[in-house]
Amino acid sequence: MTFHKHITSAANDEMKQLARLLDTARERRKHGVVVLEGLHLLQSALAAGWRPLALYVNEAAAGKGELLSLLAHVDPHVCHLVATAVLAKVTALATPSEVLAICERPAVQALPAGSACVMLDDIQDPGNLGTILRCAAAANVREVFLSRGCVDVYSPKVLRAGMGAHFVLNIHEAQDLPARLAAWQGRKLVTHLEGSVSLYSQDLTGPVAFVFGNEGAGVSEAVLQQADVRVRIPMPGHAESLNVAMAATVCLFERVRQQEG
């Protein structure tokens, strides 16, 4: 494999820019890009048709067969070899990944008729958001709408937690969720502990919007007012509530169960 350049200094302008992109959502949005760290994310992105604008290979991993097979599908003019010590200063990971890639932030396609969707109201924890995306992809619920108050869906932590889910989902950022719900042609279910009915009493087989709220505050009042049904997950044991990612998993896979039943 021939690399376009060999970067050996953290003072390199590209490395400084890469560090900024990894560090802040504002910088990523400003340039309209996503940064992928690791072989798994790169493999998933390439399989989904993403093409890196720039790709940085950790020199310690440059001879690995799995990496070389992936690089065969990338324009060599965007591939750069980087000293391991330099990548260590750029990334927040304890050990630098084998590869980092900068890709264009994807465009969102039109919502297909009859789909189910997930709507997320101010989810703040990257691990929760990534896990919900992974669950939605596994449950074949491809449309995800994020309120303006959600953590950046393309942050490195969310991407790692999503485990490739980003590349098979239609992700709609910075949405007006009350307006989206008002226009939704289907059922609208909001998870809520008060005045709610059991999730298992509901027909989830048709077009349905699943709405999940902030880890502490839950779903906002404006969103709650647009719901058809407030649902709760029965918990006969000793727990007040479930983590939002766990709740989303239960709800989405109850839909899967009903569709296969």
Beta strands, then each sheet from edge to edge (+ up, - down):
strand 1: 5-7
strand 2: 33-37
strand 3: 54-58
strand 4: 79-82
strand 5: 99-104
strand 6: 117-121
strand 7: 143-147
strand 8: 170-175
strand 9: 187-191
strand 10: 197-198
strand 11: 208-213
strand 12: 229-232
sheet 1: 1+ 4+ 3+ 5- 2+
sheet 2: 8+ 7+ 6+ 11+ 9+ 12+ 10+
end
